[in-house]
Amino acid sequence: MNKKGTSRKISLLQLLLALVILVLLNNLGGYVFYRFDLTSEKRYSLSPATKELVKSLDDVVLVKVYLEGEFPAGFKRLRSETKEMLDEFRAYAGENLQYEFINPSESADEKKRNEVYQHLVKEGLQPTNLTVKEEGGKSQQIIFPGAIFSYKNRNIAVQLLKSRMGVSSEEMLNSSIQQLEYEFSNSIRKLSNPQKKNVAFIKGHGELDQLHLTDIARSLSEYYTVKQVALDSNIHALEGFDAAIVAKPDSVFSEKDKFILDQFVMSGGKIMWFIDPVYAEMDSLQNKQGMTFGISNPINLDDLLFKYGVRLNDNLVQDLQAAPIPIVTGYSGNQPQQSLFPWYYMPLVVPENIHPIVTNLNAIKFEFASSLDTVSNASVKKTILLHTSKYSKVLNSPVRISLGIVQQEPKQEQYNKHNLPLAVLLEGKFESVFKNRIPPAIANSSEIKFKDQSMSTKMIVVSDGDVIKNAVSKSSGKVYPLGFDRYTNQMYGNTNFILNSMNYLTDNSGLISIRSRELTLRLLDKEVLKSDKFFWQLLNTLLPILLLLIYGIVQFYLRKRKYSK
């Protein structure tokens, strides 16, 4: 009896001690915050930049996610991952981040549903048509795989499902999930940061006009204050600007204007260069009965870019991976009949680099692009962002360009150039092209403040000016979105490439680095699953029963042995 009493007291003391420890740990948890992520890719761990961003919120961010309803498995996964990511954000933002999931098709009234659809499109969300299999056949379902972020009476739409050419639906879904943290963080940053950096579009050298820059200027203006700036030999023209864009110039830069750009870089300014080494236009091709020439486009920037680490080649690239254009193949009465043919001067560049600027981007459309080479420079790091496919070739200028090539079967052995560089990122300390070239009066001027070596800075060089040019209808003047193909209704990744590039150049918070995060796609082998389906069904059915039988037999044997003594 004494032994039993002592044992009971020890058990009670152990229980009491355990309860005290639990209470202490619970109270300690109110002061010490930590989250454990046991996944191999740390998929549920937010970056330090994101944590700082959401912790600094001084008002509520409301997120309305339009992923509620009956969806296929892939969209259910996107909904689940979206909710889990928002929960991670709320863990650090506290009450300053709230969210709700909404079904835009929940109303039985068709008129009300259409009003909701129109409102979401107006806000910036793009609908997706789903074909749903039912017992009686198939039906169409409209969904909006996106979210709207609201903060202090400002809204921003985020497309959660990112379309990409040439990838399976599983890969597209996975890349969309990979980008959730960046898309959410970037949207919150855009809404909560009232101080916009300044970006200048350089003009005065035949650059693209406002009409052909309308769409990208509008997209950039969501993040930056965008202005057009004429250098006009004014040494102070770019003061107060953080970055500049040189978009498809066709006239010579004076030495004074080149000096202004050079000193802008030396002072830490960032530049995106969209340069055509060879001049060729589709308009010229159409106006000259299907034939024109590509000729050199000397604009007096070669020595500047060469000094920084890039040489633009005097050629045009052809690529078998190309966008199509309509060609008249015959007439029905008086009406021309058109068919689409790949136009090899219009490469479709699928990003393969894992750099945050281009990772998971859709194909980017080029037009009359040239190749480029990097130049040895120990103080500058070069990263090739975009290149042609493995089936490409170059034609040195002057180049005779004819629509007749679309009617001929390409000889693949001629397209033997692989991965020709088209866009490069330069990072580091640049040396001025004017070093040891200017008189002492200018070099020592207190007003000019000449620098022969830059602080650490960045720039991007693209060997095609049309990458940043939006199409404009000649008849109506309608401006098409940048990257939109009127002939195939395909939306290419030009806009996102430029936005990501500018964000990378100007953002010091580190948010852009989140884009390079990768989640391993662990897919079942459908062929193996199909062939071994019966085996796994049988195993999953019989194995639990067999284990229970073995457990029962062992227990029976042990009990019999115990009580038989």
Helices and strands as residue ranges (DSSP letters): H 2-29, H 48-55, E 61-65, H 73-93, G 94-96, E 97-101, H 110-123, E 128-134, E 137-143, E 146-151, E 154-159, H 169-178, H 180-192, E 197-203, G 211-213, H 214-221, E 224-230, E 243-247, H 255-266, E 270-274, E 278-279, H 282-287, E 291-296, H 302-308, E 310-312, E 315-319, E 322-332, E 335-349, E 364-365, E 372-374, E 380-387, E 392-396, E 399-402, G 403-407, G 412-414, E 421-428, H 440-443, E 457-462, G 465-468, E 484-485, E 490-491, H 494-506, G 511-516, H 526-531, H 533-563
